[in-house]
Amino acid sequence: RARVAPLKPLHDPNAPGALVMCTTEEATAMNAGPGIAVVVDPFVAKKLRPHQREGVRWMWRVVHGFEPVGDGRRRDADPHLGCLLADDMGLGKSLQSLALIYTMLHQGPRGTPTAKRALLVCPASLVGAWGAECAKWLGGVRAQTALAEGGGTDAADAYEKWARGPPPGGKSAFDRWPILVTSYETLRRFAPVAAAAKPDLMICDEAHRLRNAQQGSQTLAALRTVDAPRRVLLTGTPVQNDLDEYAAVMDFACPGLLGHMSDFHRKFTAVVRRGGEPDASASEIERAKVAAKELNALTSKRVLRREASVNAAHLPAKTEMIVFCSLTPTQRGLYEEGAKVVGEWVGGEGTASALCAIGLLRQLANSVDQALDAADAAAETDLRARLQKNVPPEYEGGIDGSGKLATLRALLRELTKMDGSRDGGERVVVVSGFSAALDAAAVVCRDLGLPADRLDGRVPPNARSGLVRDFNRGSGGRVMLLSCVAGGAGLNLVGASRLILFDTSWNPAHDRQAMARVWRDGQTRPVTIYRLLAAGTVEEKVFQRQLMKHKEA
């Protein structure tokens, strides 16, 4: 019989600095036959920091069955070939993911690539950013990337050239588009096309968006239609509000790993939440610790999380400041009246009315003008009348009704004088969860003569990449006004080294995501983050609640 030539690895596993996914011995044992070592291309491996090398190897071994959930005796039968990379923001999840994709497109433990096509799904605002990351780390020749931005003919063309593969006999890299980057919204429309292409790997960025997956969303239906055998989920905030959301995300990565959601809630979520309450007894705290330890054991082989402190050795220093802002006299008078309304509604008007009033107090903490507009929109006649009644006749609006806006004006005036960049001053990001607050910040910038860009839900997704690029290059505005919902995740705004968090979200993930826009790979200057808190208001309670949620996470 003809002798079969031994398989040879694509890259030398014994070379200095080689990043080995599996050895020849491991591959042979896994395949029950000929196997070969898999080594990351040195062109990519040399770009990885130590924690990123660890992350790439961990993901590769999980999705190829080398890290079974069980006792390891049935590796080939392990149904859980998905995982969650939950590194803090700024640790390079995108680079780690691209290193995984590129390795799978070119090699595998049987001597052939384990992926012909990879599907990368992300929020619409990040499609262009992912395209830039692919070009930066892989180049346009090694692996071409098709970008499906929006839902028009360009998106259809991107899906088509990704799905059709290279022409018969085509060997040029320019004939192949093995990577498709698409938004969750666009995937809903083209899910049948993606499913027919049979991608071998699907990566879901900002995967915390799947936290409501058990409610039968269209997004989840589209992802399940594709049904990729290997799934990698990326998020820097795996726990946003409670562990039920975490379980929903994990259930898509590894279906069934955590059992039925109702059982999970009873066994883990309720117990851990109760143990974190201020009035929890010693026994309840102990039960919470036991439940958390058990949950960690269940997910330890499918979740990898490193904290932002890992970057401390590689990035400039970061300083976070809490700036307490005194309310103006007009603002204080209206706030006290609003607090009375909350007390009355909590007592007799019902939960919905109380939540409405609390929301109004949050906006009063920002500014009087914002609260008056919100009260009008809420159509709460009694509430609106009571607020208007307490507005002094001499009130002229604007900064006169906002301690925060006065603080913002002072900060911007001083920061933009500082010699932090070639054009003679710092560039600053101002973040808020309220459109009205961004409107007011824009007025402050105008009065100071500072050109300002704005990125919120009104900016078309396909225009956001250019806006971010110009800002980082210094050819855009001096200030970026950023919505923490529309632009708070995934964007790279390292052109600024100062960030002002104008208000505090109920969801701590929104704030952490927003603050991570400036302290991440590519930042070359020390970073300072200013969190503005209206002193003596509900904002202090919201921030305290954030700290408790962070402890639970």
Secondary structure as UniProt FT lines:
FT   TURN            13..14
FT   TURN            16..17
FT   STRAND          20..22
FT   HELIX           24..31
FT   STRAND          38..39
FT   HELIX           42..45
FT   TURN            46..47
FT   HELIX           50..63
FT   TURN            64..65
FT   HELIX           75..77
FT   STRAND          82..85
FT   TURN            89..90
FT   HELIX           93..106
FT   TURN            109..110
FT   STRAND          118..122
FT   HELIX           124..126
FT   HELIX           127..142
FT   STRAND          145..148
FT   HELIX           153..164
FT   TURN            168..169
FT   HELIX           173..175
FT   STRAND          179..183
FT   HELIX           184..197
FT   STRAND          201..204
FT   TURN            205..206
FT   HELIX           207..215
FT   HELIX           218..226
FT   STRAND          230..234
FT   HELIX           243..253
FT   TURN            255..258
FT   HELIX           261..264
FT   HELIX           265..269
FT   HELIX           270..275
FT   TURN            278..279
FT   HELIX           282..299
FT   TURN            300..302
FT   STRAND          303..304
FT   HELIX           308..313
FT   STRAND          318..325
FT   HELIX           329..348
FT   HELIX           351..366
FT   HELIX           368..378
FT   HELIX           381..389
FT   TURN            393..394
FT   HELIX           398..401
FT   HELIX           403..415
FT   TURN            416..417
FT   TURN            422..423
FT   STRAND          428..432
FT   HELIX           435..448
FT   STRAND          452..455
FT   TURN            457..458
FT   HELIX           461..473
FT   STRAND          479..483
FT   TURN            484..486
FT   TURN            494..495
FT   STRAND          498..501
FT   HELIX           508..515
FT   TURN            516..518
FT   TURN            521..522
FT   STRAND          527..534
FT   TURN            535..536
FT   HELIX           538..552
//
